[in-house]
């Protein structure tokens, strides 16, 4: 199986060679990219997919840039369309939930939770998979557990190990 991961710095930080040795997993996470910038990169020819599976995790940086929810969701919808356009027939697409944050005011967890509901709804509408990771990373206050982050936003290796286990257990 060949898989491609598309996203921002959280995706970029996922050391796929370490967590999935011997697998053909490609990381297209780009630090700082919003959903619109990922879409622009795909329009510019950056993404030519020959993978069986695509994991898409975008939207976190939109929150820090005051994108409204509708704009983020429209960009994600367009990204799904472009992934389908540039992918072989039968590609499996996973929309990945946004992760909670810890004391990161521009990226508020209630907004993240609402976006995750919308991302799930989009996955159902588009007949694609939804990988809901957010609950596994939350503490009792709904924030990113301290054990999973150094800066309150980006994941550490322990968090990526959990993400890896969730991927391995997909059907």
C-alpha positions in Angstrom: 0.0 0.0 0.0 1.2 3.5 -0.9 -0.1 6.4 1.3 0.2 10.1 1.1 -0.3 12.5 4.0 -1.3 16.0 3.2 -1.4 18.8 5.7 0.4 21.4 7.7 3.2 21.4 10.3 1.4 18.8 12.4 1.4 16.4 9.4 5.0 17.5 8.5 6.2 16.5 11.9 4.9 12.9 11.5 8.1 10.9 10.9 6.6 8.3 8.5 9.9 6.5 7.9 10.3 5.9 11.7 6.7 5.0 12.4 6.0 2.9 9.2 9.4 1.4 8.3 9.5 -0.3 4.9 6.2 1.2 3.8 5.8 3.6 0.9 4.3 6.5 2.9 4.9 10.0 1.6 4.7 13.2 3.8 3.3 16.3 2.0 2.9 18.3 5.2 4.0 21.9 4.9 4.6 24.0 8.0 2.3 27.1 8.2 0.1 26.1 5.3 -3.6 27.0 5.5 -6.3 25.0 3.7 -6.2 27.6 0.9 -2.4 27.3 0.5 -2.6 23.5 0.3 -5.3 23.9 -2.4 -3.1 26.4 -4.3 -0.2 24.0 -4.1 -2.3 21.2 -5.6 -3.5 23.6 -8.4 0.1 24.4 -9.1 0.9 20.8 -9.8 2.6 19.9 -6.6 0.4 16.8 -6.1 0.4 14.0 -8.6 -1.0 11.1 -6.7 -0.4 7.5 -7.4 -1.2 6.3 -3.9 -3.9 3.9 -2.7 -4.7 6.0 0.4 -4.6 9.7 1.1 -4.8 11.2 4.6 -5.9 14.9 4.6 -5.4 16.9 7.8 -5.8 20.7 7.2 -7.5 23.6 8.9 -5.5 24.2 12.0 -3.6 27.2 10.5 -6.9 28.6 9.2 -7.9 29.2 12.8 -4.9 31.4 13.5 -5.7 33.5 10.4 -9.3 34.1 11.1 -10.7 32.1 8.2 -14.4 31.5 8.8 -15.6 28.0 9.2 -17.4 28.1 5.8 -14.3 29.1 4.0 -12.2 26.3 5.6 -14.9 23.7 4.8 -15.2 24.9 1.2 -11.4 24.6 0.8 -11.4 21.1 2.3 -14.3 20.1 -0.1 -12.3 21.4 -3.0 -9.2 19.5 -1.8 -11.2 16.3 -1.8 -12.3 17.0 -5.4 -8.7 17.7 -6.5 -7.4 14.6 -4.7 -10.0 12.5 -6.6 -9.1 14.3 -9.8 -5.4 13.5 -9.5 -5.7 10.0 -8.0 -6.2 6.6 -9.4 -9.8 5.3 -9.4 -10.6 3.7 -6.0 -8.3 5.8 -3.9 -9.3 5.8 -0.3 -9.4 9.2 1.2 -9.4 9.8 5.0 -10.3 13.2 6.4 -8.5 13.5 9.7 -10.0 15.4 12.5 -8.1 18.5 13.8 -6.2 18.0 17.0 -7.0 19.8 20.2 -4.6 22.5 21.4 -3.3 23.5 24.8 -3.5 27.1 25.8 -3.2 28.3 22.2 -5.7 31.2 22.0 -5.8 31.7 18.2 -6.8 28.0 17.8 -9.6 27.6 20.3 -10.8 24.1 21.0 -14.6 24.8 20.8 -14.0 26.0 17.2 -11.8 23.0 16.5 -14.6 20.7 17.8 -17.2 22.5 15.6 -14.9 22.2 12.6 -14.5 18.5 13.3 -18.2 18.0 13.2 -18.3 19.7 9.8 -15.4 17.7 8.6 -17.2 14.5 9.6 -20.3 15.7 7.9 -18.3 16.4 4.7 -16.8 12.9 4.9 -20.3 11.4 5.0 -21.5 13.6 2.1 -18.5 12.7 0.0 -18.7 9.0 0.9 -15.1 9.0 2.3 -13.6 8.0 5.6 -13.3 10.1 8.7 -10.4 9.5 11.1 -11.6 11.0 14.4 -8.4 11.2 16.4 -9.3 14.3 18.5 -10.8 12.4 21.5 -7.7 10.3 22.1 -5.6 13.4 22.6 -7.9 15.5 24.9 -7.5 15.9 28.7 -10.5 16.3 31.1 -10.7 20.0 30.1 -10.9 19.3 26.4 -7.3 20.5 25.8 -4.4 18.7 24.2 -2.9 16.5 26.9 0.4 17.9 28.1 2.1 14.5 27.6 1.5 14.9 23.8 3.0 18.3 23.2 5.9 20.6 24.0 4.4 23.8 22.8 0.7 23.3 23.1 0.1 22.9 19.4 2.5 20.5 17.7 2.5 16.8 18.5 5.5 14.9 20.0 6.6 11.4 19.2 4.3 9.8 21.8 1.3 11.5 20.1 2.5 10.3 16.7 2.8 6.8 18.0 -0.9 6.9 18.9 -1.8 8.3 15.5 0.2 5.5 13.9 -1.7 2.8 15.9 -5.0 4.3 14.8 -3.8 4.1 11.2 -2.5 0.5 11.5 -5.9 -0.5 12.9 -7.9 0.9 10.0 -9.8 -1.6 7.9 
